[in-house]
């Protein structure tokens, strides 16, 4: 007896139903894209959140403190919103399709510390070379400094205290290095400006009284400004002045046949001289 081929139909129907059931396990909605224009922003900086979905019949977007963000239904399939944040926030997009299955996607946007403002400073002295008794103008500027100190070798410069920017007219009496220190927190920068002061002979005179003959030893005294080195000389002799006596001092030297005595004061390549003509008895 032959078995009918129609007895195979129940088995085939069972296989088809099983395949149909398996395909229904796939969600009817999906999140195709959920992204931010920046993964890290500064507080108050604007960024854009965008998405694309398919098959969604419900749509929910939440942000800071799980607060719901209103999105018009016309933008469920594809849309974007601009945001600014004050703190790191996790955005959550949740959708569901006709099968009721919920699909979620998380997105974290970090809020970083604002970049440190750059500390800057300038210091300028004009002119950079002067004659003794002349003045200079000291100018300084700073940016983003909390503390500003302006000093020279003698300490804080009067009139500069507490000024982030300023200008002072000064009369240096010697070579001077001005120093500006600007600081903010742990950061500190230093700027310097130097003025070179030409030497001057303020006083130069004979101490020994009376008339003079060639070969006499005669005492002289002087006062100078801004000098670093000095020499007392005649046609017969030359005497280097000790460093501690350049500004003010005295010394004796043998007079030459022409009666001339010269004091030379030097400051680097800046030099000044003065000559006394002594009356000779013979």
SELOVO-198276 format. One record per residue (C-alpha): z negated, y, x negated; residue in one letter. Coordinates in steps of 0.1 Angstrom, whole numbers, padded with zeros to 4 digits, always signed. Layout:
BEGIN
R     zz     yy     xx  rest
R      Z      Y      X     a
...
// end
This chain:
BEGIN
R     zz     yy     xx  rest
R  +0000  +0000  +0000     x
R  +0010  +0035  -0015     x
R  -0014  +0064  -0016     x
R  -0001  +0095  +0000     x
R  +0006  +0125  -0023     x
R  -0011  +0147  +0002     x
R  -0044  +0133  -0008     x
R  -0041  +0155  -0040     x
R  -0042  +0187  -0021     x
R  -0080  +0190  -0018     x
R  -0084  +0186  -0055     x
R  -0057  +0213  -0062     x
R  -0073  +0237  -0038     x
R  -0107  +0232  -0055     x
R  -0092  +0242  -0089     x
R  -0075  +0273  -0074     x
R  -0108  +0284  -0058     x
R  -0127  +0279  -0090     x
R  -0101  +0301  -0109     x
R  -0104  +0327  -0082     x
R  -0142  +0327  -0085     x
R  -0141  +0331  -0123     x
R  -0118  +0361  -0121     x
R  -0143  +0378  -0097     x
R  -0169  +0378  -0125     x
R  -0150  +0408  -0142     x
R  -0163  +0442  -0130     x
R  -0142  +0461  -0107     x
R  -0150  +0494  -0126     x
R  -0150  +0502  -0163     x
R  -0159  +0531  -0187     x
R  -0128  +0537  -0208     x
R  -0142  +0566  -0228     x
R  -0175  +0584  -0232     x
R  -0177  +0607  -0262     x
R  -0189  +0641  -0275     x
R  -0170  +0666  -0296     x
R  -0200  +0666  -0320     x
R  -0226  +0640  -0327     x
R  -0249  +0667  -0342     x
R  -0252  +0703  -0333     x
R  -0275  +0733  -0340     x
R  -0298  +0746  -0313     x
R  -0277  +0767  -0289     x
R  -0244  +0755  -0303     x
R  -0218  +0745  -0276     x
R  -0203  +0711  -0276     x
R  -0181  +0691  -0251     x
R  -0189  +0658  -0234     x
R  -0159  +0640  -0220     x
R  -0152  +0607  -0202     x
R  -0126  +0585  -0186     x
R  -0133  +0557  -0161     x
R  -0115  +0534  -0137     x
R  -0124  +0519  -0104     x
R  -0157  +0538  -0100     x
R  -0170  +0543  -0065     x
R  -0203  +0557  -0078     x
R  -0209  +0579  -0108     x
R  -0240  +0593  -0123     x
R  -0244  +0613  -0155     x
R  -0279  +0621  -0168     x
R  -0291  +0642  -0198     x
R  -0323  +0656  -0211     x
R  -0354  +0641  -0195     x
R  -0331  +0619  -0174     x
R  -0321  +0649  -0154     x
R  -0290  +0643  -0132     x
R  -0259  +0663  -0141     x
R  -0237  +0672  -0112     x
R  -0201  +0660  -0116     x
R  -0176  +0666  -0088     x
R  -0161  +0634  -0075     x
R  -0126  +0646  -0085     x
R  -0137  +0644  -0121     x
R  -0151  +0609  -0120     x
R  -0119  +0593  -0133     x
R  -0115  +0618  -0161     x
R  -0134  +0649  -0170     x
R  -0155  +0670  -0194     x
R  -0184  +0694  -0195     x
R  -0197  +0719  -0220     x
R  -0233  +0718  -0230     x
R  -0259  +0736  -0253     x
R  -0291  +0718  -0263     x
R  -0324  +0728  -0278     x
R  -0334  +0692  -0287     x
R  -0319  +0658  -0294     x
R  -0307  +0643  -0261     x
R  -0295  +0609  -0249     x
R  -0268  +0612  -0222     x
R  -0263  +0582  -0199     x
R  -0231  +0575  -0179     x
R  -0236  +0549  -0151     x
R  -0208  +0538  -0127     x
R  -0202  +0510  -0103     x
R  -0172  +0496  -0086     x
R  -0165  +0478  -0053     x
R  -0183  +0447  -0065     x
R  -0215  +0467  -0069     x
R  -0219  +0459  -0106     x
R  -0233  +0488  -0126     x
R  -0219  +0497  -0160     x
R  -0237  +0521  -0183     x
R  -0229  +0538  -0216     x
R  -0253  +0558  -0238     x
R  -0245  +0587  -0260     x
R  -0269  +0605  -0283     x
R  -0263  +0641  -0295     x
R  -0287  +0652  -0322     x
R  -0300  +0688  -0326     x
R  -0305  +0696  -0363     x
R  -0324  +0723  -0380     x
R  -0304  +0756  -0384     x
R  -0289  +0760  -0419     x
R  -0311  +0780  -0442     x
R  -0299  +0816  -0445     x
R  -0288  +0822  -0481     x
R  -0311  +0843  -0502     x
R  -0292  +0870  -0521     x
R  -0300  +0900  -0542     x
R  -0284  +0927  -0564     x
R  -0299  +0951  -0590     x
R  -0280  +0979  -0608     x
R  -0290  +1007  -0631     x
R  -0266  +1036  -0637     x
R  -0258  +1047  -0663     x
R  -0267  +1018  -0686     x
R  -0270  +1041  -0717     x
R  -0287  +1075  -0717     x
R  -0301  +1100  -0742     x
R  -0338  +1104  -0744     x
R  -0350  +1126  -0715     x
R  -0321  +1118  -0692     x
R  -0325  +1099  -0659     x
R  -0310  +1068  -0643     x
R  -0306  +1056  -0608     x
R  -0319  +1021  -0600     x
R  -0304  +1005  -0569     x
R  -0313  +0972  -0553     x
R  -0303  +0952  -0522     x
R  -0316  +0919  -0508     x
R  -0307  +0896  -0480     x
R  -0330  +0872  -0461     x
R  -0359  +0879  -0485     x
R  -0395  +0877  -0473     x
R  -0410  +0892  -0505     x
R  -0394  +0916  -0530     x
R  -0409  +0927  -0563     x
R  -0394  +0952  -0586     x
R  -0409  +0957  -0620     x
R  -0405  +0967  -0656     x
R  -0425  +0959  -0687     x
R  -0454  +0981  -0675     x
R  -0457  +0964  -0640     x
R  -0445  +0971  -0605     x
R  -0424  +1002  -0603     x
R  -0440  +1029  -0581     x
R  -0421  +1036  -0550     x
R  -0405  +1002  -0548     x
R  -0433  +0983  -0530     x
R  -0422  +0966  -0498     x
R  -0386  +0977  -0499     x
R  -0360  +0951  -0494     x
R  -0333  +0976  -0503     x
R  -0337  +1009  -0521     x
R  -0328  +1035  -0547     x
R  -0350  +1052  -0572     x
R  -0344  +1079  -0598     x
R  -0363  +1071  -0630     x
R  -0366  +1086  -0665     x
R  -0371  +1057  -0690     x
R  -0385  +1067  -0724     x
R  -0374  +1035  -0741     x
R  -0351  +1006  -0737     x
R  -0361  +0991  -0704     x
R  -0354  +0958  -0686     x
R  -0359  +0961  -0648     x
R  -0365  +0928  -0630     x
R  -0361  +0921  -0593     x
R  -0377  +0890  -0578     x
R  -0367  +0881  -0542     x
R  -0383  +0851  -0525     x
R  -0383  +0833  -0492     x
R  -0405  +0802  -0488     x
R  -0399  +0780  -0518     x
R  -0367  +0797  -0528     x
R  -0367  +0825  -0554     x
R  -0340  +0844  -0572     x
R  -0343  +0869  -0601     x
R  -0320  +0897  -0611     x
R  -0323  +0920  -0641     x
R  -0307  +0953  -0652     x
R  -0311  +0970  -0686     x
R  -0309  +1006  -0697     x
R  -0306  +1015  -0733     x
R  -0322  +1048  -0743     x
R  -0309  +1068  -0772     x
R  -0335  +1078  -0798     x
R  -0347  +1114  -0801     x
R  -0367  +1133  -0827     x
R  -0392  +1154  -0808     x
R  -0411  +1168  -0838     x
R  -0404  +1168  -0876     x
R  -0423  +1191  -0899     x
R  -0438  +1196  -0933     x
R  -0476  +1190  -0936     x
R  -0480  +1201  -0973     x
R  -0483  +1238  -0976     x
R  -0468  +1260  -1004     x
R  -0436  +1262  -1024     x
R  -0420  +1231  -1038     x
R  -0403  +1220  -1070     x
R  -0380  +1190  -1074     x
R  -0401  +1159  -1080     x
R  -0430  +1171  -1059     x
R  -0444  +1146  -1035     x
R  -0446  +1162  -1001     x
R  -0461  +1150  -0968     x
R  -0442  +1151  -0935     x
R  -0451  +1141  -0899     x
R  -0430  +1134  -0868     x
R  -0429  +1124  -0832     x
R  -0399  +1105  -0818     x
R  -0388  +1090  -0785     x
R  -0371  +1056  -0779     x
R  -0368  +1048  -0816     x
R  -0371  +1013  -0829     x
R  -0365  +1020  -0866     x
R  -0368  +1051  -0888     x
R  -0361  +1061  -0924     x
R  -0374  +1091  -0943     x
R  -0351  +1100  -0972     x
R  -0343  +1126  -0999     x
R  -0317  +1127  -1026     x
R  -0342  +1110  -1049     x
R  -0360  +1085  -1026     x
R  -0359  +1066  -0993     x
R  -0388  +1053  -0973     x
R  -0386  +1028  -0943     x
R  -0411  +1037  -0917     x
R  -0434  +1009  -0904     x
R  -0426  +0999  -0869     x
R  -0459  +1010  -0855     x
R  -0454  +1045  -0869     x
R  -0418  +1051  -0857     x
R  -0430  +1069  -0825     x
R  -0455  +1090  -0843     x
R  -0466  +1091  -0879     x
R  -0466  +1107  -0913     x
R  -0456  +1098  -0948     x
R  -0452  +1114  -0983     x
R  -0419  +1113  -1003     x
R  -0406  +1128  -1036     x
R  -0385  +1159  -1031     x
R  -0350  +1159  -1046     x
R  -0331  +1186  -1064     x
R  -0314  +1200  -1032     x
R  -0347  +1202  -1013     x
R  -0333  +1183  -0983     x
R  -0355  +1158  -0964     x
R  -0339  +1137  -0936     x
R  -0355  +1117  -0908     x
R  -0332  +1091  -0893     x
R  -0343  +1073  -0861     x
R  -0324  +1042  -0848     x
R  -0322  +1022  -0816     x
R  -0296  +0995  -0821     x
R  -0263  +1013  -0826     x
R  -0277  +1046  -0813     x
R  -0288  +1069  -0842     x
R  -0301  +1104  -0844     x
R  -0311  +1124  -0875     x
R  -0328  +1157  -0884     x
R  -0328  +1174  -0918     x
R  -0353  +1199  -0932     x
R  -0343  +1222  -0960     x
R  -0373  +1230  -0981     x
R  -0374  +1262  -1001     x
R  -0376  +1253  -1038     x
R  -0394  +1274  -1064     x
R  -0370  +1264  -1091     x
// end
